[in-house]
Amino acid sequence: MKQYLDLMRKVLDSGVEKSDRTGTG
């Protein structure tokens, strides 16, 4: 479960920057 949380954290952290490019959020 910890791995999942860590992964989500990375996705959210880098997602903020890529949100404009991917258009997912």
Biopython code that builds the backbone (N, CA, C, O; Angstrom):
import numpy as np
from Bio.PDB.StructureBuilder import StructureBuilder

atoms = [
    (1, "MET", "N", (0.836, -1.203, 0.000)),
    (1, "MET", "CA", (0.000, 0.000, 0.000)),
    (1, "MET", "C", (0.877, 1.264, 0.000)),
    (1, "MET", "O", (0.535, 2.282, -0.601)),
    (2, "LYS", "N", (2.019, 1.160, 0.695)),
    (2, "LYS", "CA", (2.916, 2.323, 0.749)),
    (2, "LYS", "C", (3.408, 2.690, -0.646)),
    (2, "LYS", "O", (3.514, 3.867, -0.988)),
    (3, "GLN", "N", (3.705, 1.675, -1.441)),
    (3, "GLN", "CA", (4.190, 1.950, -2.803)),
    (3, "GLN", "C", (3.145, 2.749, -3.576)),
    (3, "GLN", "O", (3.479, 3.695, -4.289)),
    (4, "TYR", "N", (1.890, 2.365, -3.431)),
    (4, "TYR", "CA", (0.809, 3.051, -4.147)),
    (4, "TYR", "C", (0.744, 4.519, -3.735)),
    (4, "TYR", "O", (0.635, 5.410, -4.577)),
    (5, "LEU", "N", (0.812, 4.756, -2.423)),
    (5, "LEU", "CA", (0.752, 6.134, -1.928)),
    (5, "LEU", "C", (1.935, 6.936, -2.455)),
    (5, "LEU", "O", (1.780, 8.081, -2.877)),
    (6, "ASP", "N", (3.101, 6.334, -2.428)),
    (6, "ASP", "CA", (4.294, 7.025, -2.943)),
    (6, "ASP", "C", (4.118, 7.362, -4.419)),
    (6, "ASP", "O", (4.448, 8.462, -4.861)),
    (7, "LEU", "N", (3.600, 6.411, -5.166)),
    (7, "LEU", "CA", (3.397, 6.629, -6.594)),
    (7, "LEU", "C", (2.410, 7.770, -6.819)),
    (7, "LEU", "O", (2.643, 8.650, -7.647)),
    (8, "MET", "N", (1.317, 7.747, -6.079)),
    (8, "MET", "CA", (0.307, 8.801, -6.222)),
    (8, "MET", "C", (0.924, 10.159, -5.909)),
    (8, "MET", "O", (0.632, 11.156, -6.569)),
    (9, "ARG", "N", (1.780, 10.182, -4.893)),
    (9, "ARG", "CA", (2.422, 11.444, -4.517)),
    (9, "ARG", "C", (3.263, 11.967, -5.670)),
    (9, "ARG", "O", (3.228, 13.156, -5.990)),
    (10, "LYS", "N", (4.011, 11.078, -6.285)),
    (10, "LYS", "CA", (4.863, 11.479, -7.423)),
    (10, "LYS", "C", (3.999, 11.981, -8.572)),
    (10, "LYS", "O", (4.292, 13.007, -9.186)),
    (11, "VAL", "N", (2.940, 11.248, -8.849)),
    (11, "VAL", "CA", (2.044, 11.631, -9.947)),
    (11, "VAL", "C", (1.437, 13.001, -9.683)),
    (11, "VAL", "O", (1.360, 13.832, -10.588)),
    (12, "LEU", "N", (1.008, 13.238, -8.457)),
    (12, "LEU", "CA", (0.399, 14.529, -8.126)),
    (12, "LEU", "C", (1.443, 15.634, -8.200)),
    (12, "LEU", "O", (1.179, 16.710, -8.736)),
    (13, "ASP", "N", (2.626, 15.367, -7.661)),
    (13, "ASP", "CA", (3.695, 16.369, -7.673)),
    (13, "ASP", "C", (4.073, 16.759, -9.096)),
    (13, "ASP", "O", (4.124, 17.944, -9.425)),
    (14, "SER", "N", (4.336, 15.770, -9.935)),
    (14, "SER", "CA", (4.735, 16.058, -11.313)),
    (14, "SER", "C", (3.510, 16.357, -12.166)),
    (14, "SER", "O", (3.623, 16.967, -13.229)),
    (15, "GLY", "N", (2.355, 15.931, -11.707)),
    (15, "GLY", "CA", (1.119, 16.162, -12.460)),
    (15, "GLY", "C", (0.779, 17.644, -12.511)),
    (15, "GLY", "O", (0.211, 18.127, -13.490)),
    (16, "VAL", "N", (1.127, 18.353, -11.461)),
    (16, "VAL", "CA", (0.826, 19.782, -11.419)),
    (16, "VAL", "C", (1.495, 20.502, -12.577)),
    (16, "VAL", "O", (0.931, 21.427, -13.162)),
    (17, "GLU", "N", (2.709, 20.063, -12.901)),
    (17, "GLU", "CA", (3.445, 20.706, -13.992)),
    (17, "GLU", "C", (2.976, 20.214, -15.352)),
    (17, "GLU", "O", (2.906, 20.981, -16.312)),
    (18, "LYS", "N", (2.652, 18.917, -15.425)),
    (18, "LYS", "CA", (2.248, 18.342, -16.709)),
    (18, "LYS", "C", (0.740, 18.459, -16.936)),
    (18, "LYS", "O", (0.241, 18.065, -17.991)),
    (19, "SER", "N", (0.020, 18.990, -15.965)),
    (19, "SER", "CA", (-1.437, 19.077, -16.094)),
    (19, "SER", "C", (-1.810, 19.861, -17.356)),
    (19, "SER", "O", (-2.772, 19.519, -18.044)),
    (20, "ASP", "N", (-1.050, 20.903, -17.650)),
    (20, "ASP", "CA", (-1.350, 21.716, -18.830)),
    (20, "ASP", "C", (-1.100, 20.940, -20.117)),
    (20, "ASP", "O", (-1.852, 21.068, -21.083)),
    (21, "ARG", "N", (-0.047, 20.140, -20.127)),
    (21, "ARG", "CA", (0.298, 19.396, -21.348)),
    (21, "ARG", "C", (-0.632, 18.201, -21.549)),
    (21, "ARG", "O", (-1.120, 17.963, -22.653)),
    (22, "THR", "N", (-0.872, 17.455, -20.475)),
    (22, "THR", "CA", (-1.705, 16.257, -20.600)),
    (22, "THR", "C", (-3.181, 16.639, -20.652)),
    (22, "THR", "O", (-3.976, 15.986, -21.328)),
    (23, "GLY", "N", (-3.540, 17.703, -19.933)),
    (23, "GLY", "CA", (-4.933, 18.125, -19.933)),
    (23, "GLY", "C", (-5.790, 17.221, -19.064)),
    (23, "GLY", "O", (-7.010, 17.179, -19.219)),
    (24, "THR", "N", (-5.150, 16.494, -18.145)),
    (24, "THR", "CA", (-5.901, 15.585, -17.277)),
    (24, "THR", "C", (-6.400, 16.331, -16.042)),
    (24, "THR", "O", (-7.348, 15.889, -15.392)),
    (25, "GLY", "N", (-5.780, 17.438, -15.721)),
    (25, "GLY", "CA", (-6.211, 18.153, -14.537)),
    (25, "GLY", "C", (-5.441, 19.427, -14.446)),
    (25, "GLY", "O", (-5.641, 20.204, -13.512)),
]
sb = StructureBuilder()
sb.init_structure("model")
sb.init_model(0)
sb.init_chain("A")
sb.init_seg("    ")
for serial, (resi, resn, name, xyz) in enumerate(atoms, 1):
    if name == "N":
        sb.init_residue(resn, " ", resi, " ")
    sb.init_atom(name, np.array(xyz, "f"), 0.0, 1.0, " ", f" {name:<3s}", serial, name[0])
structure = sb.get_structure()
